[in-house]
Amino acid sequence: MDRLSLNQITTRSWSLPEAVRGCAESGVGWIGLWRDKVAEVGVAEAARLVADHGLRVSSLCRGGFFTGVNPDGSPVDGLGETRRAIEEAAQLGAEVLVLVVGGIAGGDLAGSRQRVADAVAELVPMALDHGVRLGLEPLHPIQCAERSVLSTLDQAMAMADPFPASAVGVVVDEFHVWWDPKLESSIAAAAGRIAGFHVCDQQVPLTDPLLGRALPGAGPIEHRRLRACVEAAGYHGPIEVEVFNAELWRRPGAEVLAEVISAYARHVAA
Amino acid sequence: MDRLSLNQITTRSWSLPEAVRGCAESGVGWIGLWRDKVAEVGVAEAARLVADHGLRVSSLCRGGFFTGVNPDGSPVDGLGETRRAIEEAAQLGAEVLVLVVGGIAGGDLAGSRQRVADAVAELVPMALDHGVRLGLEPLHPIQCAERSVLSTLDQAMAMADPFPASAVGVVVDEFHVWWDPKLESSIAAAAGRIAGFHVCDQQVPLTDPLLGRALPGAGPIEHRRLRACVEAAGYHGPIEVEVFNAELWRRPGAEVLAEVISAYARHVAA
């Protein structure tokens, strides 16, 4: 249980102070923070709350959107936002800044991917300077158009390859990669680069491509098998339970966290 | 325009006789048939209608479900159904039987994939005997759990590899594979195995993982680039427009077919 981390999106009804207190009271030692929740209290206060409750920050979500468009098509300065996020991650003591790289800009998939690679190259010196690792997270192919032209772990590894592993890692989120027929060998090839392991399940039948996730154990994902893969690749860091689920988000955070702990113990932990 | 084929699912409101007549009246020389529509008139009558209207059958949809479970979890004799589908394809003069291999059985992804490989091996002699090519169609990863543990073109090629190309080919459907960062090299590597090319687009924003498709031109897929890839790999056969879209399905077939022809001319054809 000492590796369990609550990704804050899972208990979305909770503010950051509530989530931090909830983790401390439940014996959860790690938390994955989101920038919008951090902004509600301010970075300094968020860092103080985390420290005062004896928690560690497994990651900050998120930087990215380097292709310059939000999921709704509106423009965004992804590079500028990510620079601010790197500073926040450093202040929060988050070792990893999760990157959602952005969807297709201008109808040009190859060009959009190149923009992402260029942005990562530009951010590496700042990341090294701040001691924050950039975590390239491939997102499920269903989100390629709107959120992430980075779709597989192999692709993330190829993008990370030119840079020091301390500057650019890859985040393995089960929902996004579990279906990949090459996953086992891809994880093995990611040894030394794995910057995070996020667990959840996929709803079956799946009706909502973004929110159709569930707590571990409720779907087809073989959590212990995938955990064994990332461990064989040398990753022994925190394991975030990160669930996008509208029904879960409507419920009290304490109830949800109790179920997170139970699902993690039954389906993920050794 | 002589390569355009109407996949019958696109004009779902039409019966087979209506679809065949519609194609003939619009100068569309190919049609992709579905078994449920064929069954409504009988295989012999369907073959006669197709021939009388001077059409050719680009493919029959579909065999598969070798893992023994339907999308709703109910049991199915996929192997037996596919044997019947091979016979029907031969009677209809369809060169290709499209295979949707089936989702995860018993929570065992690796075992389910093996069941698919075993079923293909078992069917190859019958396929050769009937002059029907089995078309392994990788489905979008979002459908891995429910419909297809075959998710990428590379994976389909690996599965086809042990068998003669005349017995087992691969079907490239844009909706399912367009996001793949390896797609261009995967298509090139599929030279000699490509048994079909299906075009459509993806809706953005995407709300329905199964029906969120659209006519070519309405989404992010670069149809001419992908057509150039399959042609460079030696495929010059029919191009099916195959769109799963509930709104389209409610409209009169003639209207839909007119839009299919227009979209194909504007976004796909040379």
Boltz contact constraints between the chains, C-beta under 6 A:
constraints:
  - contact:
      token1: [A, 104]
      token2: [B, 220]
      max_distance: 6.0
  - contact:
      token1: [A, 141]
      token2: [B, 141]
      max_distance: 6.0
  - contact:
      token1: [A, 141]
      token2: [B, 179]
      max_distance: 6.0
  - contact:
      token1: [A, 142]
      token2: [B, 142]
      max_distance: 6.0
  - contact:
      token1: [A, 144]
      token2: [B, 179]
      max_distance: 6.0
  - contact:
      token1: [A, 145]
      token2: [B, 204]
      max_distance: 6.0
  - contact:
      token1: [A, 145]
      token2: [B, 220]
      max_distance: 6.0
  - contact:
      token1: [A, 151]
      token2: [B, 179]
      max_distance: 6.0
  - contact:
      token1: [A, 152]
      token2: [B, 181]
      max_distance: 6.0
  - contact:
      token1: [A, 155]
      token2: [B, 181]
      max_distance: 6.0
  - contact:
      token1: [A, 179]
      token2: [B, 141]
      max_distance: 6.0
  - contact:
      token1: [A, 179]
      token2: [B, 144]
      max_distance: 6.0
  - contact:
      token1: [A, 179]
      token2: [B, 151]
      max_distance: 6.0
  - contact:
      token1: [A, 181]
      token2: [B, 152]
      max_distance: 6.0
  - contact:
      token1: [A, 181]
      token2: [B, 155]
      max_distance: 6.0
  - contact:
      token1: [A, 204]
      token2: [B, 145]
      max_distance: 6.0
  - contact:
      token1: [A, 206]
      token2: [B, 209]
      max_distance: 6.0
  - contact:
      token1: [A, 209]
      token2: [B, 206]
      max_distance: 6.0
  - contact:
      token1: [A, 209]
      token2: [B, 209]
      max_distance: 6.0
  - contact:
      token1: [A, 220]
      token2: [B, 104]
      max_distance: 6.0
  - contact:
      token1: [A, 220]
      token2: [B, 145]
      max_distance: 6.0
